[in-house]
């Protein structure tokens, strides 16, 4: 999937596909059984990289053109994909899942804030307001309307969760700075991430051989939420409305919960309905640039 010139609206729509794919991750993860986290990452990212390689071979593309990139590109790409997952699992190991997930979901807000550092960009009040509304909705989903009590003994876990948010926020925004890099290069990032995750698996986990059903879940993960999602996200970050996508990203936990409800893995609640209201309102506000029109009736510029 090579980076091509897209209109801002089209690139944003393509980036939104990543949010829909990530929403399926929690459901697919429930079908991976007792497979350890790093083994799951290694196998699913290996699937993603092999599918990309297959596409290059079938279409007789110049593989070297996709992979011959400056060190800064590789550091950013691999640091984003592998770094995020490394810190995420460390956070879950060192802190309660509710608090870890809540801190991790600061990343859409950080994307909004970091985007102000891009050349020629201005941060508006509605961008921040929309991201904060989305964060409030996520708070309701993650805590199920309960209270959050941060405790000092989990400081390392909290710091790791915050590192998750910073890593993904920085990777997403920095992708804009590497707009000339082909999106297919993400396939290389996936391959290196698979290798690094396999090394972590060997160092920290006991291997578990997947059953046929678990293999299917891993293949679906590699084809979707840990595969195609990163490619379309790259297009959205490089060519789309970054702040709109950040606001829309808060719908990931919402859609994920809805899928779990449809699959019978959890139940609907009033809290979920309220969270839906917050997240949708935040997404509409954060994406104001896409739908608002100025006095002349022309769509406002992206970002």
C-alpha positions in Angstrom: 0.0 0.0 0.0 2.0 2.9 -1.2 1.5 6.4 0.1 -0.4 8.3 -2.6 -1.8 11.8 -2.9 -5.2 11.8 -1.2 -7.6 14.6 -0.4 -7.7 15.4 3.3 -11.3 14.0 3.7 -10.4 10.8 1.9 -7.2 10.2 3.9 -9.1 10.9 7.1 -11.8 8.4 6.1 -9.0 5.8 5.3 -7.4 6.5 8.8 -10.8 5.9 10.4 -10.6 2.3 9.2 -7.8 1.7 11.7 -10.1 2.8 14.5 -12.8 0.3 13.3 -10.1 -2.5 13.1 -8.7 -1.8 16.5 -12.2 -2.1 18.0 -12.1 -5.8 17.0 -8.8 -6.4 18.9 -10.3 -7.0 22.3 -12.8 -9.5 20.9 -10.2 -11.4 18.9 -7.9 -11.5 21.9 -10.6 -13.4 23.9 -10.2 -16.2 21.3 -6.4 -16.5 21.8 -6.8 -18.4 25.0 -3.7 -18.6 27.3 -1.2 -17.5 24.6 1.2 -15.1 26.4 1.1 -11.4 25.4 4.5 -11.2 23.7 3.9 -14.5 21.8 0.6 -13.0 20.6 2.3 -9.9 19.4 5.1 -11.8 17.7 2.8 -14.2 15.8 0.2 -11.6 14.8 2.8 -9.1 13.6 4.6 -11.9 11.8 1.3 -12.6 9.9 1.1 -8.8 9.1 4.7 -8.7 7.7 4.3 -12.0 5.7 1.0 -10.7 4.1 2.9 -7.5 3.2 5.8 -9.5 1.7 3.3 -11.6 -0.2 1.7 -8.5 -1.7 5.2 -7.2 -2.7 6.1 -10.5 -4.4 2.8 -10.9 -6.2 2.8 -7.4 -7.5 6.5 -7.5 -8.3 7.2 -4.4 -6.3 10.7 -3.1 -5.5 11.0 -4.4 -2.0 14.3 -2.5 -1.5 12.5 0.8 -2.3 10.1 0.2 0.6 12.8 -0.8 3.1 15.7 1.5 2.2 14.8 4.3 4.6 16.8 6.6 6.9 17.6 5.4 10.4 15.3 8.0 11.8 12.4 6.5 9.9 13.1 3.0 11.3 13.7 4.3 14.8 10.3 6.1 14.7 8.4 3.2 13.1 9.8 0.3 15.2 9.8 2.5 18.3 6.2 3.3 17.8 4.9 -0.2 17.1 7.1 -2.3 19.3 7.6 0.4 22.0 3.9 0.9 22.4 3.3 -2.8 23.0 6.3 -3.3 25.2 5.2 -0.5 27.6 1.6 -1.6 27.4 2.3 -5.1 28.7 4.7 -3.8 31.2 2.0 -1.4 32.5 -0.5 -4.3 32.8 2.0 -6.3 34.7 2.9 -3.5 37.1 -0.4 -1.8 37.6 -4.2 -2.7 37.8 -5.7 -2.9 34.2 -8.3 -0.2 34.8 -5.8 2.4 35.8 -3.2 1.3 33.2 -5.8 1.4 30.3 -7.1 4.8 31.4 -3.6 6.4 31.4 -2.9 4.7 28.1 -5.9 6.3 26.5 -4.3 9.7 27.0 -2.7 9.1 23.5 -5.5 10.7 21.4 -5.3 13.8 23.6 -1.5 13.8 23.2 -1.9 13.5 19.4 -4.0 16.7 19.5 -1.4 18.5 21.7 1.6 17.2 19.8 0.1 18.2 16.4 0.4 21.8 17.4 4.2 21.4 17.0 3.9 20.6 13.3 4.9 23.4 11.0 2.0 25.9 10.2 -0.5 24.3 12.6 -2.6 26.0 15.2 -4.3 24.4 18.2 -7.9 25.5 18.6 -10.0 25.2 21.7 -12.5 22.8 20.1 -9.6 20.4 19.3 -8.7 20.1 23.0 -12.3 20.2 24.1 -13.3 17.3 21.8 -10.3 15.2 23.0 -11.2 15.8 26.6 -14.8 14.9 26.1 -13.6 11.6 24.4 -11.3 11.0 27.4 -14.3 11.4 29.8 -16.2 8.8 27.8 -13.3 6.4 27.9 -13.1 7.0 31.7 -16.7 5.8 32.0 -16.0 2.7 29.9 -12.8 1.7 31.5 -14.0 2.2 35.1 -17.6 1.2 34.4 -18.7 4.3 36.2 -16.6 3.5 39.3 -13.8 5.4 41.0 -10.2 5.3 40.1 -7.6 5.4 43.0 -4.0 5.8 41.9 -1.7 4.2 44.4 2.1 4.9 44.8 3.0 1.2 44.8 2.0 1.0 41.1 4.1 4.0 40.1 6.2 2.0 37.6 3.1 0.6 36.0 1.5 4.1 35.7 4.7 5.4 34.2 4.8 2.6 31.7 1.2 3.3 30.7 2.0 7.0 30.3 5.0 5.9 28.2 2.5 4.0 26.0 0.5 7.1 25.4 3.5 9.3 24.7 5.0 6.6 22.4 1.9 6.2 20.2 1.1 9.9 20.2 4.7 10.8 19.2 4.8 8.1 16.5 1.5 9.1 15.0 2.4 12.8 14.8 6.0 12.1 13.6 4.6 10.1 10.8 3.5 13.4 9.3 7.1 14.5 9.2 8.0 11.5 7.1 5.2 12.0 4.5 7.5 11.0 1.6 8.1 7.5 3.1 6.0 4.9 1.4 3.2 3.4 3.6 4.4 0.0 2.6 7.4 0.6 4.8 5.1 -0.1 7.7 5.3 -3.8 6.7 9.0 -3.6 7.6 8.2 -2.1 10.9 5.8 -5.0 11.6 8.5 -7.5 10.7 11.1 -6.0 13.1 8.4 -5.7 15.8 7.6 -9.4 15.4 11.3 -10.3 15.9 11.7 -8.1 18.9 8.5 -9.4 20.5 9.7 -13.0 19.8 12.9 -12.1 21.7 10.9 -10.7 24.6 8.7 -13.8 24.6 11.8 -16.1 24.8 13.2 -14.0 27.7 10.0 -13.5 29.8 7.4 -16.1 28.8 6.8 -19.9 28.4 5.7 -20.8 24.8 2.2 -22.1 24.2 1.3 -23.8 20.9 -1.9 -22.3 19.6 -4.9 -24.5 18.8 -6.5 -24.2 15.3 -9.1 -21.7 16.7 -6.3 -19.7 18.3 -4.3 -19.7 15.0 -7.4 -18.3 13.2 -7.7 -15.5 15.8 -4.0 -14.7 15.4 -4.3 -14.6 11.6 -7.3 -12.4 11.8 -5.4 -10.1 14.2 -2.4 -10.0 11.9 -4.6 -9.2 8.9 -6.7 -6.5 10.7 -6.0 -4.8 14.0 -2.3 -5.5 14.1 -1.8 -5.4 10.3 -3.9 -3.4 7.9 -4.8 -1.0 10.7 -1.3 0.4 10.9 -1.1 0.9 7.1 -4.4 2.9 7.0 -3.4 4.8 10.1 -0.2 5.8 8.4 -2.2 7.3 5.5 -4.5 9.1 7.9 -1.6 10.6 9.9 0.3 11.7 6.8 -2.5 13.0 4.6 -5.6 13.3 6.8 -6.9 15.5 9.6 -4.8 14.4 12.6 -7.0 16.1 15.2 -10.2 14.7 13.8 -8.7 11.2 13.9 -7.5 11.7 17.4 -11.0 12.6 18.5 -12.5 9.7 16.6 -10.0 7.3 18.2 -11.9 7.5 21.5 -14.6 5.5 19.8 -12.2 2.5 19.8 -13.1 1.3 23.4 -16.7 2.1 22.8 -16.9 0.1 19.6 -14.8 -2.6 21.2 -17.3 -2.9 24.1 -20.2 -3.0 21.6 -18.6 -5.9 19.8 -18.1 -7.7 23.1 -21.8 -7.2 23.9 -22.9 -8.5 20.4 -20.7 -11.5 21.0 -22.2 -12.1 24.4 -19.0 -11.5 26.3 -20.4 -8.5 28.3 -23.6 -6.7 28.9 -25.0 -3.3 28.0 -25.4 -0.6 30.6 -26.5 3.0 31.2 -22.8 3.9 31.8 -22.0 2.7 28.3 -24.8 4.8 26.8 -23.5 7.9 28.7 -19.9 7.1 27.5 -21.3 6.9 24.0 -22.7 10.4 24.3 -19.4 11.8 25.5 -17.4 10.1 22.8 -19.6 11.0 19.9 -19.8 14.7 21.1 -16.1 14.8 21.5 -15.5 13.3 18.0 -17.9 15.8 16.4 -16.2 18.7 18.2 -12.6 17.5 17.5 -13.5 17.0 13.8 -15.0 20.5 13.4 -12.4 21.4 10.8 -13.9 18.7 8.5 -17.6 19.7 8.7 -17.5 23.5 9.6 -17.7 26.0 6.7 -16.5 29.5 6.7 -18.6 32.5 5.6 -17.8 31.9 2.0 -19.1 28.3 2.2 -15.7 26.7 1.7 -14.5 23.9 3.9 -11.9 24.9 6.4 -8.4 23.7 5.8 -7.4 20.4 7.4 -5.8 20.2 10.8 
